[in-house]
Amino acid sequence: MTANPLAPGWLPHPDDANALAATVWPHGAMRSASGVIALGGAEAPALAAEFGTPLYVVDEADARGRAAAVKAAFDDAFTAIGSRVHVYYAGKAFLSTEIARWMTDAGLNIDICSGGELAVALAARVDPARLGFHGNNKSLSEIDRAVDLGVGAIVLDSVVEIERVAAAAERHGRVQPVRLRINSGVHASTHEFLATAHEDQKFGVPLAEVPAIVEHLRTHPSLRFLGLHSHIGSQIFESDGFAEAARRLLAVHAELLRGGEVPELNLGGGFGIAYTSVDLVTPIEAIARELARVVVAECSALGIQVPAVAIEPGRVIIGPSTVTLYEVGTIKDVAVSVLESDETTAIRKYVSVDGGMSDNIRAALYQADYSVRIANRASDAAPALVRIAGKHCESGDIVVRADYLPGDVEPGDLVAVPATGAYCWSLASNYNYLGRPAVVAVRDGAARVLVRRETESDLLSRDMGIE
Ligand SMILES: Cc1ncc(COP(=O)(O)O)c(C=O)c1O
């Protein structure tokens, strides 16, 4: 069979449009003998029947396993150079009380960036000392609450925040540990990174201003300076951007050591994952080793002690753990011109599902690519190029821009989109008054609800015009 000319260059025509690429699916995903997809031992059609669709299905063992693996990779690499690592799970990727507990069980701390995320962590009974609080515009009440609770570290994002956090710490009679977020000029996305003197973005303070800012910060007895923080981007496949940021930060870190202690260096998150079978990701162990190598080499060139290192991964831990199930509603074969100047057309099969940009906005927002499989059966039908569209009133409402499915995909089929753990549920909306889907965790064949589906009364509950 030949590839559909409308398929993007990166998408290979599959030998088997039922296959589950191991790099993209949770560890516990498989096709059972009857052809249905099972996740964490639970069959997708049974999950859809019990909990409805769309449905986020999180493979608990996979998420816990990845959290432990990331921690072990960085612990091993940094212990080998005589350092220590603090791993913070970036809650913005996907946070619920259960997920917070899985992370702390695995020995991770939690990175939050709003009062709402703080509330979830507290509801999960996470020790506030294990929280790091980010954000370029924390409100006065968020700062006050965080300081009062004894949040382990607050990442200061501007000079204004120095005064705000110092004042809150004085009010509560505390010494608040703080990091300072740096705009390092390094910005990375997937395989490439860009290094400029000044990056045009809202986060952090310019590297050149750091010595004066830290000198000022140190005059506040209610603040304890932990070190510098940088986050250079997301979905990064190579270690070179992190290495460049580490070099830039360590040069300033060395200068700051002349004025007092600097126990830590925080390199942020951003480690990439595979969304499609062609994405080749550097294993996290290799990234950890490379970062440790750069840190130790740089410290020895600067003649300073290796600091403790902190990282804040989100996507690499939770992204691959989750699969979204949808029911197929309508299908259209749309004839599309292959070239603008040509009469020749090819068929793109638009498969519409019962969710869309309200449960996964990444394709619409970032042109992100995903893959898809039929989950309720396997099929020998020839592969057809499909686009998985949502049900919203928006032509950009696409979940999977391009993949091949067996050509006999039909209304009523259940389809599964893998790698939807990060920045899908957390960016979900009620657009068109769709209720947000439930989140269920699967493990050893059993399923339980982590977050229930939103109901019509949830949707109407804040409307004060109802008589
Ligand atoms: C400051 C900071 N840390 C960590 C992360 C987590 O990034 P990722 O989920 O790509 O690892 C982000 C994501 O935006 C971030 O802004």
The ligand as an ORCA input file, in Angstrom:
! r2SCAN-3c Opt
* xyz 0 1
  C       9.387     26.694     35.917
  C       8.971     25.399     35.327
  N       9.461     24.261     35.850
  C       9.102     23.062     35.350
  C       8.230     22.949     34.283
  C       7.871     21.582     33.788
  O       8.194     21.372     32.458
  P       8.012     19.927     31.824
  O       6.646     19.452     32.146
  O       8.195     20.161     30.361
  O       9.056     19.050     32.414
  C       7.702     24.107     33.710
  C       6.781     24.028     32.568
  O       6.323     24.955     31.993
  C       8.069     25.371     34.259
  O       7.589     26.511     33.752
*
